[in-house]
Amino acid sequence: MKNNSCRTQNAKTELLEHLNSIQFIKRIEGKTIEGEILSYIKCADIEYDEVPAVINIKLKCNYNADMMAEFLLKLDIDYQYGHNPSFSGIIWYIDGTWSIKLSHDDYEWWEYITYHEIPEDLK
């Protein structure tokens, strides 16, 4: 988590940087080419709070290349961290893990969440 309250960020660039940081992607392919990284996304639901309206940027499961291109085009927005408008959302990956965009006060970050099996002794 980092304080970026005075920094302008591009939502698409931020997402791609986050995807490059996820270890499961690096382990599977060892590559950081945008198209290959994006293929690990199962679907996404991102919300851009642009006062007075809220813009929903969705990528449905079983998307095609045109739908991904449209998703990235809509996500290509510059905004300031820690100020309205702001981004929130969830990205689901093909391996059952996901990332969530979190914010608190002047802090914003993407957090990668892995799925953990329930231990046998708890079943």
N, C-alpha and C positions, 0 to 999 in steps of 0.2 A: 504494500500500500504506500502510495506516495502523494504528497501534497502538490497539486498542480493548479492551484487556484488562479494563477495569472497566466496560464499557458493555453494557447489555442491548439486544438487537436482535430485531426480528421478522423471521423468515425471508422471509415473503411481501413485506413492505415493502421489505426489502433487495433482493429480486429485482426488484421493480418499479422501484426507484431505479436499479438497474443497467441494466435495459432502457431506461429513459429516457436514459441516458448514451451508448448505442450510436449512433454516427454513421450507420450504414446505415439505421436505422429513421427517424431524423430527416430524412435526405435523401429517403427514399421518400415519406413522408407529411407530414412537418412537423408532426405532431400527437403529443400525449402522452396520449391517452385510453387507459385501461387495456385495454379490449377490442380496440382496433386494434393496440396494441403486442403484446398476447398472440397475435394472429393470425400474427405472424412466427416464433413458436416452432413448430418441426417436431416435436420430442419432447424429453423431459427424463428424467434419471435422477439423483435426489438422494438422498443418504443422511444420515440423522440418527442420530448415534451417541449413543444414550441408554443409558448403562450400566445394566444388563448386556446390553441388547438393542440391535440396530440396526434402525432403521425405514427402509425403502425407500419413497421417494415417486416414483412413475413416471408419466410421461405418454407414452403410446404414440403412434406416428405415426398419422395419420388419425383423431385424436381428434375427439369431438363436444363440444358446449357443456357437456353434463353431466359429461363426463370432465374438462374444463378446470376446471369449478367444483369438482369433487371434489379435483383436484390442488391448487388454491389453498386449499381448506379444510384439507387435510392440511398444507400448508406454513405455515399461520397459527399459528406456534409462536414464543414468545419464548425466547431463549437468550442466554447470555453469550459474547461473543467470547473466544477464546483459552482457553476452559475446556471440559472435557467436561460436558455433551454438545456436540458440534459438528456442523457441516454440511459436506458435500463433495458435489460433483456436476458434471454436464455438462448444458448446454442446447444443443441443436442448432437452428439457424435454417434457414428455407426457402431462403436464398441460399447454403448450404453452409458458412457460418461457424459458430462455436460459442463458448460461454462456459464457463469452468471455474472452480469455486470452489477456491481455493488457501489454504493456511495454513502458517505457519512460526512456531514459538515462540508469541508472543502476537499475531501478525499474521494477519488473515484478509481476503481480498478476492476479488471476482469479476474474472476477466480475460477480455476479449473477444479471440478469436483469429480472424484473417481467413485465408482460403485464398489462397495465392500460387501462381500458375501457375509451372511449371518453365520457366525461360528456354530458348529454342530452342537456344542454344549448349551446353546441358547435356543435351539429349535425344540 
